[in-house]
């Protein structure tokens, strides 16, 4: 029996979009004035936990597919690099367009001298190259890029361990790693909103990523056990209600809670509900409507929103007076982020279409074919 999941789960893609929207709104919490407005409270950043858990789940799913395929004899190092490169390649067009859009507003808008501009641009190469979370001193261009950096570095570490020691990793290594790292973060920082704190050998964002990717692997291990269970329709309705109220609780908890350490509770709820949605045990997550390509589009849009929110916010704050008030500026910021993201998605679509038509010809300008080489 094939134990792997389909490539895209429409319900998960919808959640990707919703959590990305939460991040956009959370980062707009102080756009209208000097004080921070309580939009999504202190824990709006909890969306990142969802993204890490989903990525860990999909990593475990990919490892299971490789284990069951004829490619399982491929060199593990090459397989790991290929897996991470596949992740990078999927987002690369959106990412570089976000970088190009960010540079003018995060560098030129600061009235820097030529020397300072060149210096910052060169220093930002580490950040652009997904090494911002490594601890190497750099200048951030895509301000949310630490998440991608932490994710890719952590995947390089965890994927070969998962492939080499699948059962031991899922049942022992991953749980212990998650418990120890989350315990350290809890005791040292008091919350999960850490990504560059310098009290460890690496930035805390990598510790956060490793812990939550491990949780995603544990979720996949649970998924393997439960997704084929023959639940009754009544049980499936109960599971759906639990997941709906679970995710609503996460959104409301992020909005209302001000208790220390509460984000660790939200993390647990996210892990449980995400596992159930991936397993399609609930009546809602099994609905045929989630097979529609529109939900894949929403998931992709969520990624683009995340990448482009910061430079859009920079434009809004530099060109619209705070005297217009928080609500007006937030509405403009959200609308502009959506507009910019849709435009970038359109540009990427056209570029991909062009590459399909002309890519082989362009490659021939730089790489000899086998016949020409001989």
LINLIN-V483900 format. One record per backbone hydrogen bond with DSSP energy under -0.5 kcal/mol. CO is the residue of the C=O (numbers start at 1). NH is the residue of the N-H. If there is no record, write none. Layout:
BEGIN
co:CO nh:NH
co:CO nh:NH
END
This chain:
BEGIN
co:1 nh:3
co:8 nh:10
co:9 nh:13
co:10 nh:14
co:11 nh:15
co:12 nh:16
co:13 nh:17
co:14 nh:18
co:15 nh:19
co:16 nh:20
co:17 nh:21
co:18 nh:22
co:19 nh:23
co:20 nh:24
co:21 nh:25
co:22 nh:26
co:23 nh:27
co:24 nh:28
co:25 nh:28
co:26 nh:29
co:28 nh:31
co:29 nh:37
co:30 nh:33
co:37 nh:39
co:38 nh:41
co:40 nh:43
co:43 nh:46
co:44 nh:47
co:45 nh:48
co:46 nh:49
co:46 nh:50
co:47 nh:51
co:48 nh:52
co:49 nh:53
co:50 nh:54
co:51 nh:55
co:52 nh:56
co:53 nh:57
co:54 nh:58
co:55 nh:59
co:56 nh:60
co:57 nh:61
co:58 nh:62
co:59 nh:63
co:60 nh:64
co:61 nh:65
co:62 nh:66
co:63 nh:67
co:64 nh:68
co:65 nh:69
co:66 nh:69
co:69 nh:72
co:70 nh:73
co:71 nh:74
co:75 nh:79
co:76 nh:80
co:77 nh:81
co:78 nh:82
co:79 nh:83
co:80 nh:84
co:81 nh:85
co:82 nh:86
co:83 nh:87
co:84 nh:88
co:85 nh:89
co:86 nh:90
co:87 nh:91
co:88 nh:91
co:88 nh:92
co:89 nh:93
co:91 nh:95
co:92 nh:96
co:93 nh:97
co:94 nh:98
co:95 nh:99
co:96 nh:100
co:97 nh:101
co:98 nh:102
co:99 nh:103
co:100 nh:104
co:101 nh:105
co:102 nh:106
co:103 nh:107
co:103 nh:108
co:104 nh:109
co:107 nh:110
co:107 nh:112
co:108 nh:111
co:113 nh:117
co:114 nh:118
co:115 nh:119
co:116 nh:120
co:117 nh:121
co:118 nh:122
co:119 nh:123
co:120 nh:124
co:122 nh:125
co:123 nh:126
co:123 nh:139
co:124 nh:128
co:125 nh:129
co:126 nh:131
co:127 nh:130
co:131 nh:134
co:131 nh:136
co:132 nh:135
co:133 nh:203
co:141 nh:143
co:142 nh:145
co:144 nh:147
co:144 nh:148
co:145 nh:149
co:146 nh:150
co:147 nh:151
co:148 nh:152
co:149 nh:153
co:150 nh:154
co:151 nh:155
co:152 nh:156
co:153 nh:157
co:154 nh:158
co:155 nh:159
co:157 nh:161
co:158 nh:162
co:159 nh:163
co:160 nh:164
co:161 nh:165
co:165 nh:169
co:166 nh:170
co:167 nh:171
co:168 nh:172
co:168 nh:173
co:169 nh:174
co:172 nh:176
co:173 nh:177
co:174 nh:178
co:175 nh:179
co:176 nh:180
co:177 nh:181
co:178 nh:182
co:179 nh:183
co:180 nh:184
co:181 nh:185
co:182 nh:186
co:183 nh:187
co:184 nh:188
co:185 nh:189
co:185 nh:190
co:186 nh:190
co:190 nh:261
co:192 nh:194
co:195 nh:205
co:197 nh:204
co:203 nh:206
co:203 nh:207
co:204 nh:208
co:205 nh:209
co:206 nh:210
co:207 nh:211
co:208 nh:212
co:209 nh:213
co:210 nh:214
co:211 nh:215
co:212 nh:216
co:213 nh:217
co:214 nh:218
co:215 nh:219
co:216 nh:220
co:217 nh:221
co:218 nh:222
co:219 nh:223
co:220 nh:224
co:221 nh:225
co:222 nh:225
co:222 nh:226
co:223 nh:227
co:226 nh:229
co:229 nh:231
co:232 nh:236
co:233 nh:237
co:234 nh:238
co:235 nh:239
co:236 nh:240
co:236 nh:283
co:237 nh:241
co:238 nh:242
co:239 nh:243
co:240 nh:244
co:241 nh:245
co:242 nh:246
co:243 nh:247
co:244 nh:248
co:245 nh:249
co:246 nh:250
co:247 nh:251
co:248 nh:252
co:249 nh:253
co:250 nh:254
co:251 nh:255
co:252 nh:256
co:253 nh:257
co:254 nh:43
co:257 nh:42
co:259 nh:262
co:261 nh:264
co:261 nh:265
co:262 nh:265
co:262 nh:266
co:263 nh:267
co:264 nh:268
co:265 nh:269
co:266 nh:270
co:267 nh:271
co:268 nh:272
co:269 nh:273
co:270 nh:274
co:271 nh:275
co:272 nh:276
co:273 nh:277
co:274 nh:278
co:275 nh:279
co:276 nh:280
co:276 nh:281
co:277 nh:280
co:282 nh:286
co:284 nh:287
co:287 nh:290
co:288 nh:291
co:289 nh:292
co:292 nh:295
co:292 nh:296
co:293 nh:297
co:294 nh:298
co:295 nh:299
co:296 nh:300
co:297 nh:301
co:298 nh:302
co:299 nh:303
co:300 nh:304
co:301 nh:305
co:302 nh:306
co:303 nh:307
co:304 nh:308
co:305 nh:309
co:308 nh:312
co:309 nh:313
co:310 nh:314
co:311 nh:315
co:312 nh:316
co:313 nh:317
co:314 nh:318
co:315 nh:319
co:316 nh:320
co:321 nh:324
co:322 nh:325
co:325 nh:329
co:326 nh:330
co:327 nh:331
co:328 nh:332
co:329 nh:333
co:330 nh:334
co:331 nh:335
co:332 nh:336
co:333 nh:337
co:334 nh:338
co:335 nh:339
co:336 nh:340
co:337 nh:341
co:338 nh:342
co:339 nh:343
co:340 nh:344
co:341 nh:345
co:342 nh:346
co:343 nh:347
co:344 nh:348
co:345 nh:349
co:346 nh:350
co:347 nh:351
co:348 nh:352
co:349 nh:353
co:350 nh:354
co:351 nh:355
co:352 nh:356
co:353 nh:357
co:354 nh:358
co:355 nh:359
co:358 nh:362
co:359 nh:363
co:360 nh:364
co:361 nh:365
co:362 nh:365
co:363 nh:366
co:363 nh:367
co:369 nh:373
co:370 nh:374
END
